Amino acid sequence: MLDDDEYAERMGVQGDAGADRVAPSYRGYDPVLARLTDIADLLLSLRTTVVAVNSESGRAPSTRFMPRPETAFDRLERRRSRQQLDALSAVLTPGR
């Protein structure tokens, strides 16, 4: 049920938009893979910190963390949030 888009639509979940990266499926995403993903994120953070400390400007490069699985509810929330933003944009900027 976590990956059923139709079920999520029927339940009427609403919320904020998530990340724009393609998330892996929950199928095959076990605790070991979750820990490995956490370790990869920590290494990315460490790399960003080391680069920022050693750069002339002191600015860190942008870091995109590893994608996590998302449920049908997550996708529905992101879709609805995008629709709300598009509707608001249409109201605030008519004729575009």
Secondary structure per residue as TSV (DSSP state, phi and psi in degrees):
chain	resnum	aa	ss	phi	psi
A	1	M	-	360.0	-22.8
A	2	L	T	-64.6	-25.5
A	3	D	T	-110.5	18.7
A	4	D	-	-98.5	103.3
A	5	D	H	-63.7	-38.8
A	6	E	H	-64.8	-41.0
A	7	Y	H	-62.9	-43.4
A	8	A	H	-62.0	-40.2
A	9	E	H	-63.1	-42.4
A	10	R	H	-65.3	-33.9
A	11	M	H	-74.2	-20.1
A	12	G	T	71.6	43.1
A	13	V	-	-74.2	140.7
A	14	Q	-	-129.2	156.8
A	15	G	-	170.3	-167.8
A	16	D	-	-84.0	163.2
A	17	A	-	-75.7	149.8
A	18	G	-	-101.1	-161.4
A	19	A	-	-69.2	156.0
A	20	D	S	-94.5	5.9
A	21	R	S	-84.3	153.7
A	22	V	-	-74.2	124.4
A	23	A	-	-92.4	146.6
A	24	P	-	-70.6	163.1
A	25	S	-	-77.9	156.7
A	26	Y	S	-69.4	-21.8
A	27	R	T	-65.8	120.1
A	28	G	T	86.6	-2.6
A	29	Y	-	-90.0	96.6
A	30	D	-	-105.5	175.8
A	31	P	H	-58.1	-33.1
A	32	V	H	-65.5	-45.9
A	33	L	H	-65.5	-35.4
A	34	A	H	-63.2	-43.4
A	35	R	H	-66.3	-39.4
A	36	L	H	-63.3	-38.1
A	37	T	H	-64.9	-40.5
A	38	D	H	-61.8	-41.8
A	39	I	H	-64.2	-41.8
A	40	A	H	-61.5	-40.5
A	41	D	H	-64.3	-40.2
A	42	L	H	-63.6	-41.1
A	43	L	H	-65.2	-39.0
A	44	L	H	-63.8	-40.2
A	45	S	H	-64.7	-41.7
A	46	L	H	-63.4	-43.5
A	47	R	H	-60.2	-44.6
A	48	T	H	-61.4	-41.6
A	49	T	H	-65.6	-44.9
A	50	V	H	-62.7	-42.4
A	51	V	H	-65.0	-42.4
A	52	A	H	-64.3	-41.8
A	53	V	H	-66.7	-35.4
A	54	N	H	-95.5	0.1
A	55	S	S	-87.0	154.6
A	56	E	S	-65.3	-38.0
A	57	S	S	-84.2	-17.9
A	58	G	-	76.8	9.9
A	59	R	-	-93.8	137.1
A	60	A	-	-86.9	143.0
A	61	P	-	-69.5	156.5
A	62	S	-	-67.6	142.8
A	63	T	-	-117.9	125.9
A	64	R	-	-109.0	114.2
A	65	F	-	-73.4	165.8
A	66	M	-	-65.6	140.8
A	67	P	-	-70.8	147.6
A	68	R	-	-109.4	158.8
A	69	P	-	-62.2	150.3
A	70	E	-	-129.1	148.2
A	71	T	-	-89.4	171.7
A	72	A	H	-61.1	-34.4
A	73	F	H	-62.8	-40.6
A	74	D	H	-61.8	-44.6
A	75	R	H	-64.6	-39.7
A	76	L	H	-64.5	-43.5
A	77	E	H	-59.2	-44.4
A	78	R	H	-64.4	-42.0
A	79	R	H	-62.2	-46.3
A	80	R	H	-66.5	-38.8
A	81	S	H	-64.0	-42.0
A	82	R	H	-62.2	-41.3
A	83	Q	H	-64.4	-39.9
A	84	Q	H	-65.2	-42.2
A	85	L	H	-65.2	-40.2
A	86	D	H	-63.9	-41.0
A	87	A	H	-65.2	-42.8
A	88	L	H	-64.4	-41.3
A	89	S	H	-63.0	-39.0
A	90	A	H	-65.5	-35.6
A	91	V	H	-71.9	-42.3
A	92	L	H	-78.4	-25.4
A	93	T	S	-127.8	71.6
A	94	P	T	-66.9	146.7
A	95	G	T	86.3	1.1
A	96	R	-	-94.7	360.0
